[in-house]
């Protein structure tokens, strides 16, 4: 499927993993500013819901922002599992951006000893696991929510026994007090977000390409792909695999490497790879938005 080069003036709707106040919401704002988008933003409750809405509308005027990787917890499996499903509609990664994740303890408690329950997204709870262990008894209840902002929004001034983990910006947005800042177990905590749309991003000279493919279940099949990249002097930055969910022992591979599909050596390598795999899809060629 031939895609047009990105025309940001045609984008009229942007989906993101919500609700408002989530890190996806703040990442969405970075993309809006970077591309000067004039669009309506709509938040959805899950990554799968965002992908489904993209496919249902199947239009050039719709884009979406979802998280793909965290520096502490690794790849977001729900995102990775959904990316190859976009092949039929032709959606691509248009750009990526990275957000610093700075968690805070948020709630109406006067002191931490009042807190009996902490709510947040499972990744946020995991990223503050040591903090929770050191500061709270084993009897503390951890409740998982669909997002950090949902956890903050659920707090009630009438119940100071429940707190949440989220961003200071989110606490300000919902006018909930911040009990303690910088509670991440790891200071260098970042999450990478991607912008999806039905265009091809132009070459910038500082691009990354993401592909997904499946091979025959034979010895050396993956090595042939890696050899093609090496022969074309293409620097690979990431590789992962996920079960195809079609056949036991069959896997779908994901690879990121430097370059753009409009670069001659990238195009040559892709043509070689396509000739020896069962399924192949370019998820996108894109650059980083700061």
C-alpha positions as CSV (number, residue, x, y, z in Angstrom):
1,X,0.0,0.0,0.0
2,X,1.5,3.3,-1.1
3,X,1.2,6.0,1.6
4,X,1.4,9.7,1.2
5,X,4.1,11.7,2.9
6,X,2.9,13.2,6.2
7,X,0.5,16.2,5.8
8,X,-0.2,17.4,9.3
9,X,-2.9,19.8,8.1
10,X,-5.2,16.9,7.3
11,X,-5.1,15.5,10.9
12,X,-8.4,16.3,12.6
13,X,-8.6,13.8,15.5
14,X,-6.0,12.4,17.9
15,X,-6.7,9.5,20.2
16,X,-4.6,8.9,23.4
17,X,-4.5,6.5,26.3
18,X,-6.4,8.5,28.9
19,X,-7.9,9.9,30.9
20,X,-6.6,13.5,31.0
21,X,-3.6,13.9,33.2
22,X,-2.0,10.7,32.1
23,X,1.6,10.6,30.8
24,X,0.1,9.8,27.4
25,X,-1.9,13.0,27.6
26,X,1.3,15.0,28.2
27,X,3.1,13.1,25.4
28,X,0.2,13.9,23.1
29,X,0.7,17.6,23.8
30,X,4.3,17.4,22.8
31,X,3.3,15.9,19.4
32,X,0.6,18.6,19.0
33,X,3.1,21.3,19.6
34,X,5.8,19.7,17.4
35,X,3.6,19.3,14.4
36,X,1.3,22.3,15.1
37,X,-1.7,20.0,14.9
38,X,-5.2,21.5,14.8
39,X,-7.2,18.5,16.0
40,X,-9.7,17.2,18.6
41,X,-8.2,15.0,21.3
42,X,-10.2,12.0,22.6
43,X,-9.0,9.7,25.4
44,X,-9.7,6.0,25.6
45,X,-9.3,3.5,28.4
46,X,-6.9,1.0,26.9
47,X,-4.2,0.6,24.3
48,X,-6.3,-2.1,22.6
49,X,-9.2,0.3,22.5
50,X,-7.1,3.0,20.9
51,X,-5.9,0.5,18.2
52,X,-9.5,-0.7,17.6
53,X,-10.7,2.9,17.2
54,X,-7.9,3.6,14.7
55,X,-8.9,0.5,12.6
56,X,-12.6,1.2,12.8
57,X,-12.3,4.7,11.5
58,X,-9.5,3.8,9.0
59,X,-9.0,7.4,7.9
60,X,-6.1,9.7,7.1
61,X,-7.4,12.4,9.4
62,X,-7.0,10.3,12.6
63,X,-3.9,9.7,14.7
64,X,-3.1,8.1,18.1
65,X,-0.6,8.3,20.9
66,X,0.3,5.2,22.9
67,X,3.3,4.2,25.1
68,X,5.7,1.6,23.7
69,X,8.6,1.3,26.1
70,X,9.7,2.1,29.6
71,X,13.3,2.3,30.6
72,X,12.7,0.3,33.8
73,X,9.9,-2.1,32.9
74,X,10.8,-2.6,29.2
75,X,8.6,-2.9,26.2
76,X,4.8,-2.4,26.5
77,X,3.6,-5.8,25.4
78,X,0.0,-4.7,24.7
79,X,1.4,-2.1,22.2
80,X,3.8,-4.5,20.6
81,X,1.1,-7.2,20.1
82,X,-1.2,-4.7,18.4
83,X,1.3,-3.0,16.0
84,X,1.4,-5.8,13.4
85,X,-2.4,-5.9,13.4
86,X,-2.4,-2.4,11.7
87,X,-0.9,-3.9,8.4
88,X,-4.3,-4.1,6.6
89,X,-5.2,-0.5,7.3
90,X,-1.7,0.8,6.7
91,X,-1.1,2.8,9.9
92,X,2.5,3.7,10.6
93,X,4.6,5.2,13.4
94,X,4.9,8.9,12.5
95,X,7.2,10.0,15.3
96,X,8.3,9.1,18.8
97,X,9.0,11.1,22.0
98,X,10.3,10.4,25.4
99,X,8.8,11.6,28.7
100,X,10.5,11.7,32.1
101,X,8.4,9.7,34.6
102,X,8.5,11.4,37.9
103,X,6.1,9.7,40.3
104,X,4.6,11.4,43.4
105,X,2.5,10.1,46.3
106,X,-0.8,11.9,46.1
107,X,-3.7,12.0,48.5
108,X,-5.5,13.7,51.4
109,X,-3.6,12.0,54.2
110,X,-1.9,14.3,56.7
111,X,0.8,11.6,57.3
112,X,1.8,8.4,55.5
113,X,0.8,6.2,58.5
114,X,-2.8,7.1,57.7
115,X,-2.6,5.4,54.3
116,X,-4.0,1.9,54.0
117,X,-4.4,1.6,50.2
118,X,-2.3,2.9,47.3
119,X,-3.8,3.0,43.8
120,X,-2.1,3.3,40.5
121,X,-1.3,1.8,37.1
122,X,0.5,-1.6,37.6
123,X,3.7,-0.2,36.0
124,X,3.8,2.8,38.4
125,X,3.3,0.5,41.4
126,X,6.1,-1.7,40.1
127,X,8.4,1.4,39.6
128,X,7.9,2.5,43.2
129,X,8.0,-1.0,44.7
130,X,11.0,-0.4,47.0
131,X,9.6,3.0,48.2
132,X,6.3,1.3,49.1
133,X,8.2,-1.5,50.9
134,X,10.3,0.9,53.0
135,X,7.6,3.4,53.8
136,X,4.5,1.2,54.4
137,X,3.7,-2.0,56.3
138,X,3.0,-5.4,54.6
139,X,-0.7,-4.9,55.3
140,X,-0.9,-2.1,52.8
141,X,-3.2,-2.9,49.9
142,X,-2.1,-2.1,46.3
143,X,-4.9,-1.5,43.9
144,X,-4.3,-1.5,40.1
145,X,-6.0,1.1,37.9
146,X,-6.0,1.5,34.1
147,X,-3.9,4.7,34.4
148,X,-2.1,6.9,37.0
149,X,-4.5,9.7,36.3
150,X,-7.5,7.5,36.9
151,X,-6.0,6.6,40.3
152,X,-5.6,10.3,41.2
153,X,-9.0,11.2,39.9
154,X,-10.6,8.5,42.1
155,X,-9.4,10.0,45.4
156,X,-11.9,11.5,47.8
157,X,-11.2,14.2,50.3
158,X,-13.5,12.3,52.6
159,X,-11.2,9.3,52.8
160,X,-7.6,10.0,53.7
161,X,-6.7,6.3,54.0
162,X,-6.4,6.0,50.2
163,X,-3.6,7.5,48.2
164,X,-2.3,7.2,44.6
165,X,0.9,7.3,42.6
166,X,1.0,9.7,39.7
167,X,2.6,12.9,38.4
168,X,2.6,16.2,40.2
169,X,1.1,17.8,37.1
170,X,-1.9,15.4,37.3
171,X,-2.3,16.2,41.0
172,X,-2.5,19.9,40.1
173,X,-5.0,19.1,37.3
174,X,-7.4,17.4,39.7
175,X,-6.5,19.7,42.7
176,X,-5.4,16.8,45.0
177,X,-2.5,17.4,47.5
178,X,1.0,16.0,46.8
179,X,2.2,14.1,49.9
180,X,5.8,13.3,48.7
181,X,7.6,13.9,45.4
182,X,10.3,11.9,43.5
183,X,9.3,8.4,44.9
184,X,10.6,6.5,41.9
185,X,12.9,3.6,42.8
186,X,15.0,4.6,39.8
187,X,15.8,8.2,39.1
188,X,16.3,7.7,35.3
189,X,12.8,6.6,34.6
190,X,11.5,7.4,31.1
191,X,8.7,6.2,28.8
192,X,8.8,6.3,25.0
193,X,5.5,7.2,23.2
194,X,4.7,6.8,19.6
195,X,2.4,8.8,17.3
196,X,0.5,6.5,14.8
197,X,-1.2,7.7,11.6
198,X,-1.9,6.8,8.0
199,X,1.0,8.6,6.4
200,X,4.7,8.1,5.8
201,X,7.0,10.4,7.7
202,X,9.5,12.3,5.5
203,X,13.3,11.6,5.7
204,X,15.1,13.8,8.3
205,X,18.5,12.2,8.3
206,X,18.0,11.1,11.9
207,X,15.4,8.4,11.3
208,X,14.6,5.0,12.8
209,X,12.7,2.2,11.0
210,X,10.6,-0.4,12.8
211,X,9.6,-3.7,11.0
212,X,7.7,-6.8,12.0
213,X,7.8,-10.2,10.3
214,X,7.4,-13.9,10.7
215,X,9.6,-16.6,9.3
216,X,9.4,-20.4,8.6
217,X,10.0,-22.4,11.8
218,X,13.4,-23.5,10.6
219,X,16.9,-23.3,12.0
220,X,18.8,-20.2,10.9
221,X,15.7,-18.4,9.6
222,X,16.2,-15.4,11.9
223,X,19.9,-15.3,11.3
224,X,19.3,-14.8,7.6
225,X,17.5,-11.6,8.4
226,X,20.2,-10.3,10.7
227,X,22.8,-11.2,8.0
228,X,21.0,-9.1,5.4
229,X,21.0,-6.1,7.8
230,X,24.7,-6.6,8.5
231,X,25.6,-6.9,4.8
232,X,23.9,-3.6,4.2
233,X,25.7,-2.0,7.1
234,X,22.5,-1.3,8.9
235,X,22.7,-0.7,12.7
236,X,20.0,-2.6,14.6
237,X,19.0,-1.0,17.9
238,X,16.2,-3.4,19.1
239,X,14.9,-6.9,18.5
240,X,12.1,-8.8,20.2
241,X,9.6,-11.6,19.5
242,X,6.1,-12.5,20.5
243,X,4.0,-15.6,19.9
244,X,2.0,-15.4,16.7
245,X,-1.1,-16.7,18.5
246,X,-1.8,-18.8,15.4
247,X,0.4,-21.8,15.8
248,X,2.5,-23.2,18.8
249,X,6.1,-22.4,18.3
250,X,5.5,-19.7,15.7
251,X,6.7,-16.2,16.5
252,X,6.4,-12.7,15.2
253,X,9.6,-10.7,15.3
254,X,10.1,-6.9,15.8
255,X,13.2,-5.1,14.8
256,X,14.2,-1.4,15.0
257,X,17.2,-0.1,13.0
258,X,18.7,3.2,11.9
259,X,17.6,4.7,8.6
260,X,14.4,5.5,6.6
261,X,12.7,3.2,4.1
262,X,13.3,5.8,1.4
263,X,17.1,5.4,1.9
264,X,18.5,3.3,-0.8
265,X,20.3,0.8,1.4
266,X,17.2,0.4,3.6
267,X,15.0,-0.2,0.6
268,X,17.4,-2.8,-0.8
269,X,17.6,-4.7,2.6
270,X,13.8,-4.7,2.9
271,X,13.3,-6.1,-0.5
272,X,15.7,-9.0,0.3
273,X,14.0,-9.6,3.7
274,X,10.5,-9.6,2.1
275,X,11.5,-12.4,-0.3
276,X,12.3,-14.9,2.5
277,X,9.7,-14.3,5.2
278,X,6.1,-15.4,5.6
279,X,4.7,-12.1,6.8
280,X,6.3,-8.6,6.6
281,X,5.2,-5.1,7.6
282,X,7.1,-1.8,7.9
283,X,5.6,-0.3,11.1
284,X,7.1,3.0,10.3
285,X,10.1,5.2,9.5
286,X,10.2,8.1,11.9
287,X,12.2,10.6,14.0
288,X,12.3,11.7,17.6
289,X,10.3,14.7,18.8
290,X,12.0,16.6,21.7
